[in-house]
Amino acid sequence: MEDQQQMPCWYYDREDLIHTPSFHDQIDTETETRYRREGARFLFDVSNKLKLRYDTCATAIVFFHRFYMSHSFKAFPRYVTASCCLMLAGKVEETPKKVRDIIKTAKSLLSDADFKQFGTDPKEEVMAYERVLLKTIKFDLQVSHPYHYLLQFVKRIKGNNDKLKELVQMSWSFINDSLATTLCLQWEPEIVACAALYLATRVSRYTIEDWEGKQPGVRWWESFVEGMSTEVMEDICHKILDLYPAGAPAETAGPSTTSAPRNPNPVPPSSSSSSIRNHPSFNTAASAANTLGTGPLPKRPRIGSTNDMTHIQSLPPTHGVPALQPPLPPMGSVAARNIRRGA
């Protein structure tokens, strides 16, 4: 219908991700990348201390990234914005926390210099940001995350259940880490989930040989997400690996590589021509993904620690995760991306 309001598109081209309001406000790309990572780390830390669910934390981080596509880090201090995003995400995901509890936790995590961002009345400062945040995200409060799609994908894989648990945990960790990047502003959640699963298979040397709906000549990622290519997945994987420090090759890793400085550019060029195993941080990521709490971002509790795989896979799709319904093409397809961009 003509009067039907079109939902905002939250996916940006590479040029948009470089020429942000912060960039135009004389904040260089490397500094903006660091601010985004620090904001994500802060939100993980606060969420852990407040014992919030992973989806609340993820929603807050997505709000945070979207906000700074319209505003500069110079005009809106990152920790105040992040606290406001967490307050709003708690309401959206039905896990509300009082502003004073968020501020108290923030103060315990930040240095005195950083906490000065909150001004003389921290509660009033955070609440004042809420109206700006809501207008910036155009009151589009429902956020879909890769976790849901990851579990959907793994349900279709046929194999040893213990191996699949390990695969889910590793993929889950990579999805957590992806939130420190702008991937949620570049790709739909099912595409990020598929790439995280792909990276986990490469790191763990696990080969997905059989799955529900398998067809001759169709690879598992093409079956899970229509139009998915190895070029897109490797580009996403390299962006996740860029978060980890370069380390010496492990005995179980592939060819020996030399350490290289991490690319500070938040939008690296396509890396499909280079092997994921040759990434200087591949072995560091492989070790961190298998060790709780040693990655670039704090990890959520291991999946098997409180809930077994059966319970997790039986969880209903909630919190605004839309089902993929015909006749629209799947969300990750090229056609769907063009529809969203108005092409």
C-alpha positions as CSV (number, residue, x, y, z in Angstrom):
1,M,0.0,0.0,0.0
2,E,1.2,3.5,-0.8
3,D,0.7,4.9,2.7
4,Q,2.4,1.9,4.3
5,Q,5.6,3.2,6.1
6,Q,8.7,1.5,4.8
7,M,11.0,0.0,7.5
8,P,14.4,1.5,7.7
9,C,17.3,-0.3,6.1
10,W,20.3,-0.8,8.5
11,Y,22.8,-2.2,6.0
12,Y,25.5,0.1,4.6
13,D,28.0,0.0,1.8
14,R,31.7,0.1,2.5
15,E,31.9,3.8,1.6
16,D,29.2,4.7,4.1
17,L,31.1,2.8,6.8
18,I,34.2,4.8,6.2
19,H,32.7,8.2,5.7
20,T,30.7,8.3,9.0
21,P,29.7,11.3,11.0
22,S,32.8,10.7,13.2
23,F,35.0,10.7,10.2
24,H,33.6,14.0,9.1
25,D,34.2,15.2,12.7
26,Q,38.0,14.7,12.3
27,I,38.0,11.3,14.1
28,D,40.2,9.0,12.1
29,T,39.1,5.5,11.0
30,E,41.4,3.7,13.4
31,T,40.2,5.7,16.4
32,E,36.5,5.1,15.5
33,T,37.2,1.4,15.2
34,R,38.7,1.4,18.6
35,Y,35.8,3.3,20.1
36,R,33.3,0.8,18.6
37,R,35.3,-2.1,20.1
38,E,35.5,-0.4,23.5
39,G,31.8,0.3,23.5
40,A,31.1,-3.4,22.7
41,R,33.5,-4.6,25.3
42,F,31.9,-2.3,27.9
43,L,28.4,-3.6,27.1
44,F,29.6,-7.2,27.4
45,D,31.2,-6.4,30.8
46,V,28.1,-4.5,32.1
47,S,25.8,-7.2,30.8
48,N,27.8,-9.9,32.5
49,K,27.9,-8.1,35.8
50,L,24.1,-7.5,35.7
51,K,23.5,-11.1,34.6
52,L,21.6,-10.1,31.5
53,R,20.8,-12.5,28.7
54,Y,23.0,-12.6,25.6
55,D,20.2,-11.3,23.4
56,T,19.8,-8.1,25.5
57,C,23.5,-7.5,25.3
58,A,23.6,-8.1,21.5
59,T,20.6,-5.8,20.9
60,A,22.3,-3.0,22.9
61,I,25.4,-3.4,20.8
62,V,23.5,-3.3,17.5
63,F,21.7,-0.1,18.8
64,F,25.1,1.3,19.6
65,H,26.6,0.7,16.1
66,R,23.5,2.0,14.4
67,F,23.5,5.2,16.5
68,Y,27.0,6.1,15.4
69,M,26.1,5.9,11.8
70,S,24.1,9.1,12.4
71,H,26.1,10.7,15.1
72,S,29.7,11.4,15.9
73,F,31.7,10.0,18.8
74,K,32.9,13.5,19.5
75,A,29.3,14.8,20.1
76,F,28.1,11.7,22.0
77,P,30.5,10.0,24.4
78,R,30.6,6.3,23.8
79,Y,30.1,5.0,27.4
80,V,27.0,7.2,28.0
81,T,25.6,6.1,24.7
82,A,26.3,2.5,25.5
83,S,24.6,2.7,28.8
84,C,21.5,4.2,27.2
85,C,21.5,1.5,24.6
86,L,21.6,-1.2,27.3
87,M,18.8,0.5,29.2
88,L,16.6,0.5,26.0
89,A,17.6,-3.0,25.0
90,G,16.6,-4.2,28.5
91,K,13.1,-2.8,27.9
92,V,12.9,-4.3,24.4
93,E,14.0,-7.8,25.4
94,E,11.9,-7.7,28.6
95,T,14.9,-7.8,30.9
96,P,14.8,-4.2,32.2
97,K,17.4,-2.8,34.6
98,K,17.2,0.3,36.6
99,V,19.3,3.2,35.3
100,R,21.0,3.5,38.7
101,D,22.1,-0.1,38.5
102,I,23.5,0.3,35.0
103,I,25.4,3.5,36.1
104,K,26.7,1.8,39.3
105,T,28.0,-1.1,37.3
106,A,29.5,1.3,34.7
107,K,31.3,3.2,37.4
108,S,32.8,0.0,38.8
109,L,34.2,-0.8,35.3
110,L,35.4,2.6,34.1
111,S,38.3,4.7,35.1
112,D,37.5,8.0,36.8
113,A,38.5,9.8,33.6
114,D,36.2,7.8,31.5
115,F,33.3,8.1,34.0
116,K,33.5,11.9,33.7
117,Q,31.6,11.4,30.4
118,F,28.5,11.0,32.6
119,G,28.7,14.5,34.0
120,T,27.4,15.7,37.4
121,D,24.1,13.8,37.1
122,P,24.8,10.5,35.4
123,K,21.2,9.2,35.7
124,E,19.8,12.3,34.0
125,E,22.5,12.2,31.4
126,V,21.7,8.6,30.4
127,M,17.9,9.2,30.4
128,A,18.4,12.3,28.2
129,Y,20.1,10.2,25.6
130,E,17.1,7.9,25.3
131,R,15.0,10.3,23.2
132,V,17.9,10.9,20.8
133,L,18.6,7.2,20.5
134,L,14.9,6.4,19.8
135,K,14.8,9.0,17.1
136,T,18.1,7.9,15.6
137,I,17.0,4.3,15.3
138,K,13.6,5.4,14.0
139,F,11.8,3.5,16.8
140,D,12.8,0.3,15.0
141,L,13.2,-1.8,18.2
142,Q,13.1,-5.4,17.0
143,V,16.6,-6.7,16.2
144,S,17.3,-10.1,14.8
145,H,20.6,-11.8,15.8
146,P,22.8,-14.5,14.3
147,Y,22.5,-16.8,17.3
148,H,19.0,-17.9,16.4
149,Y,20.1,-18.7,12.8
150,L,23.1,-20.6,14.0
151,L,21.0,-22.9,16.1
152,Q,18.6,-23.4,13.1
153,F,21.6,-24.3,10.9
154,V,23.1,-26.8,13.4
155,K,19.7,-28.5,13.8
156,R,20.0,-29.5,10.1
157,I,23.6,-30.9,10.4
158,K,23.9,-34.7,10.8
159,G,26.8,-35.8,12.9
160,N,28.2,-36.6,16.3
161,N,26.3,-34.6,19.0
162,D,29.4,-33.8,21.0
163,K,31.2,-32.5,18.0
164,L,28.2,-30.4,17.1
165,K,28.1,-28.9,20.6
166,E,31.8,-27.9,20.2
167,L,31.0,-26.4,16.8
168,V,28.1,-24.4,18.2
169,Q,30.2,-23.1,21.1
170,M,33.0,-22.0,18.8
171,S,30.6,-20.4,16.3
172,W,28.8,-18.7,19.2
173,S,32.1,-17.2,20.4
174,F,32.8,-15.9,16.9
175,I,29.4,-14.3,16.7
176,N,30.0,-12.6,20.1
177,D,33.3,-11.3,18.7
178,S,31.6,-10.1,15.5
179,L,29.6,-7.6,17.6
180,A,32.8,-5.6,18.1
181,T,32.9,-4.9,14.4
182,T,30.5,-3.3,11.9
183,L,29.4,-6.6,10.5
184,C,25.9,-6.1,11.9
185,L,25.8,-3.0,9.7
186,Q,26.9,-4.9,6.6
187,W,25.3,-8.2,6.6
188,E,22.0,-9.8,7.7
189,P,22.2,-12.0,10.8
190,E,21.8,-15.3,8.9
191,I,24.8,-14.4,6.7
192,V,27.0,-13.7,9.8
193,A,25.8,-16.9,11.4
194,C,26.7,-18.9,8.4
195,A,30.1,-17.3,8.2
196,A,30.8,-17.9,11.9
197,L,29.9,-21.6,11.4
198,Y,32.2,-21.7,8.4
199,L,35.0,-20.2,10.4
200,A,34.4,-22.7,13.2
201,T,34.6,-25.6,10.8
202,R,37.9,-24.3,9.5
203,V,39.4,-23.7,12.9
204,S,38.2,-27.1,14.3
205,R,39.0,-28.9,11.1
206,Y,35.4,-30.3,11.1
207,T,33.9,-31.2,7.8
208,I,30.1,-30.9,7.5
209,E,29.3,-33.9,5.2
210,D,25.6,-34.4,5.6
211,W,22.6,-32.3,6.5
212,E,18.9,-32.1,6.1
213,G,17.9,-31.0,2.6
214,K,21.2,-31.9,1.0
215,Q,21.2,-31.8,-2.8
216,P,23.8,-33.0,-5.3
217,G,26.3,-30.2,-6.2
218,V,25.0,-27.8,-3.5
219,R,27.4,-27.0,-0.6
220,W,26.0,-26.7,2.9
221,W,26.3,-22.9,3.1
222,E,24.5,-22.6,-0.2
223,S,21.8,-24.8,1.2
224,F,21.5,-22.8,4.5
225,V,21.6,-19.3,2.9
226,E,20.5,-18.7,-0.6
227,G,23.2,-17.1,-2.7
228,M,25.9,-17.4,-0.1
229,S,29.4,-17.5,-1.5
230,T,32.8,-18.4,-0.1
231,E,34.0,-14.9,-1.0
232,V,31.5,-13.3,1.3
233,M,32.1,-15.8,4.1
234,E,35.9,-15.3,3.9
235,D,35.5,-11.6,4.0
236,I,33.5,-11.8,7.2
237,C,35.8,-14.4,8.7
238,H,38.8,-12.1,8.1
239,K,37.1,-9.3,9.8
240,I,36.5,-11.4,12.9
241,L,40.1,-12.7,12.8
242,D,41.3,-9.1,12.6
243,L,40.1,-8.7,16.2
244,Y,42.7,-11.2,17.5
245,P,46.4,-10.4,18.0
246,A,48.7,-12.1,15.5
247,G,50.4,-15.1,17.1
248,A,52.8,-17.9,16.3
249,P,51.4,-20.9,14.4
250,A,50.3,-23.8,16.5
251,E,51.4,-27.3,15.8
252,T,47.9,-28.2,14.6
253,A,47.6,-25.3,12.3
254,G,48.2,-25.0,8.6
255,P,51.2,-23.5,6.8
256,S,53.5,-21.4,8.8
257,T,52.8,-17.7,8.6
258,T,54.7,-14.5,9.6
259,S,53.1,-12.1,12.0
260,A,51.6,-9.0,10.4
261,P,50.1,-5.8,11.9
262,R,46.4,-5.9,12.3
263,N,44.6,-3.8,9.7
264,P,43.0,-0.9,11.5
265,N,40.6,-0.2,8.7
266,P,37.1,-1.2,9.9
267,V,36.1,-2.1,6.3
268,P,39.0,-4.2,4.9
269,P,39.1,-5.1,1.2
270,S,37.8,-8.4,0.0
271,S,40.0,-11.3,1.3
272,S,38.5,-14.1,-0.7
273,S,41.9,-14.6,-2.5
274,S,43.7,-15.4,0.7
275,S,43.2,-18.4,2.9
276,I,41.6,-18.1,6.3
277,R,44.3,-20.4,7.7
278,N,47.0,-18.0,6.5
279,H,45.5,-15.1,8.5
280,P,48.2,-14.1,11.0
281,S,45.6,-14.4,13.9
282,F,44.1,-17.7,12.8
283,N,45.8,-19.8,15.5
284,T,45.2,-17.2,18.2
285,A,41.5,-17.2,17.4
286,A,41.5,-21.0,17.3
287,S,42.9,-21.1,20.8
288,A,40.8,-18.3,22.2
289,A,37.5,-19.8,20.8
290,N,38.2,-23.0,22.8
291,T,39.2,-21.2,26.0
292,L,36.6,-19.4,27.9
293,G,37.3,-15.7,28.4
294,T,40.6,-15.4,26.5
295,G,39.2,-13.9,23.2
296,P,39.1,-10.2,22.3
297,L,35.7,-9.9,24.0
298,P,34.4,-11.6,27.2
299,K,32.6,-14.8,26.4
300,R,29.2,-15.8,27.6
301,P,29.1,-19.0,29.7
302,R,29.7,-22.1,27.6
303,I,26.5,-23.5,26.2
304,G,26.9,-26.8,27.8
305,S,27.5,-25.4,31.3
306,T,23.9,-24.7,32.1
307,N,21.8,-26.0,29.3
308,D,22.4,-29.1,27.1
309,M,22.2,-29.0,23.4
310,T,18.7,-30.5,23.3
311,H,17.3,-27.7,25.5
312,I,18.9,-24.9,23.5
313,Q,17.8,-26.3,20.2
314,S,14.2,-26.6,21.4
315,L,14.0,-22.9,22.3
316,P,11.3,-21.1,20.3
317,P,12.2,-18.2,18.1
318,T,11.5,-15.2,20.2
319,H,12.5,-11.5,20.7
320,G,11.5,-10.3,17.2
321,V,13.3,-12.9,15.1
322,P,11.2,-13.1,12.0
323,A,10.5,-16.4,10.2
324,L,11.6,-16.6,6.6
325,Q,8.3,-16.7,4.7
326,P,7.6,-16.9,1.0
327,P,6.9,-15.2,-1.4
328,L,9.7,-12.9,-0.3
329,P,13.2,-14.3,-1.1
330,P,15.3,-15.4,1.9
331,M,16.7,-12.6,3.9
332,G,20.3,-13.4,2.9
333,S,19.7,-13.6,-0.8
334,V,20.9,-10.9,-3.2
335,A,17.3,-10.1,-4.2
336,A,16.4,-9.4,-0.6
337,R,19.3,-7.1,-0.1
338,N,18.3,-5.1,-3.2
339,I,14.8,-4.8,-2.0
340,R,16.0,-3.4,1.3
341,R,18.3,-0.9,-0.4
342,G,15.4,0.2,-2.6
343,A,17.1,-1.1,-5.8
